Amino acid sequence: MSSDVRVRFAPSPTGKLHIGGARTAIYNWAFARANGGTFILRIDDTDPTRSTDENTQIILRAMRWLGLDWDEGPEVGGEHGPYAQTERLDLYRAAAQKLWDEGRAYPCFCTPEKLAEDRAAAQARKDPFQGYQRTCRNIDPAEARARIDAGEPYVLRIKVPEDRGDVVIHDAVHGEVTFNARELDDFVIFRSDGTPTYNFATVVDDAMMGITHVIRGDDHLSNTPRQVMVYEALGAPVPTFAHISMILGADGKKLSKRHGATSVEEYRDQGYLPDAFVNYLALLGWSLDGETTIVPRDVLASKFSLDHVSKNPATFDPKKLDWIQAEYIRTMTDKEFADKIMVPELHEAGMIEGNLEYDEAWIDALAAIAKPRTKFPADVVTVASPIFATAETLEYDEKSVAKGLAKEGMGAILDEAEVALADAEWTPEAIDAALEPLPEKLDLKKRIVFQAVRVAICGNLVSAPLSDTMALIGREDCMARIARAKTMAL
Ligand code: GLU
């Protein structure tokens, strides 16, 4: 299915990709995918003092990590490029020149002092309109040309038509929003330094790129009537706007650093799964049916719609994010868990190198005990450490040794375990069966016996199920560990 729907995510590379921006990107991506449309990534880097290439790279990396593939934009190209505003200055100039030539824009020579005076005068006479007083609107074009040629600085302003009534926006989220056209002054579209303003450059881009739906944060709602003026002046169709709500912290204030991690890469580094993270962010203001919490990527990409986007602010809830993360891990098969999380993590930790070191059954058995103990990928390493150690390299946790091993009578437990295990078959069931009679035989509590063996084998008291772990370690190394542990037991 393909359609004419064209949407864009247009981050300014003045910082990293944060949660709010990521959610805007997700909505645009999902809307394009659900409608068979085109998702465009555009870098709004017109603020040269705050935009950096490094931030652009960080944003692209974050988009890739989130799995939000774009159809046109940096690195992938497209027919409507370039996709960075700094590379489009000629296009903005040409568009502005055209408006000027058509009498829809005009040069203004007012100095900042003159503008401040006008504003003070409007305040003094209690004029409800305190914007630009259209001082230069009717300067004769020949006079304007002469002043420009003489080197006088000027900006270019758009001419808002006198008879333009209220500007009514049919926002897909907020419904009908009316702005009083009288309050729209003839705003600046080009600054005196020859750079375009945001409201102008964005509309030129959106018009030239054929954007049909502008989905963005509602901090831009107030810019929209001005942007509508630019569309009208350019003679371009006005897209559908969808302004999405703010994201708040638990205290009801706008989400910021004070609330903890705000950038996508911080979540990546903490070990969140991109699928779980995208699922969670998608629910900040959108819902599938008002109750479903687990919305896999393919469902999002087929069912997302703007009429299920709420205009109320959403509250960021880290507990819900963690719950979703746990659900994604819980519902994976052991095999998926091994492929997507465990093996990559073990590689990264240097615990496994080649792919052929361990057979599939061994990897599956490890996944079966690691998965229920994993909230974040790094937990895999904690579970696997004693298993990947050897009798020589295993580190014994001091407290565990003091509690479980270095006590009177523990040596006897290990002696008996050695005998019982000597000719047991090496499967979890057989290991269990071999150790089972020990407490009665030694007249000790079951907990005491198993604790001692656990510390001897794993070096600590908190590891995964004992017999599964022992089966994975192998008989020889388990026996060597017991022999080593006997030197610590009394
Ligand atoms: N670069 C703008 C921002 O990051 C884009 C706003 C828009 O989508 O029009 O806020």
Boltz pocket constraint, residues with backbone or C-beta under 6 A from the ligand:
constraints:
  - pocket:
      binder: B
      contacts: [[A, 8], [A, 10], [A, 11], [A, 12], [A, 44], [A, 202], [A, 215], [A, 216], [A, 217], [A, 220]]
      max_distance: 6.0
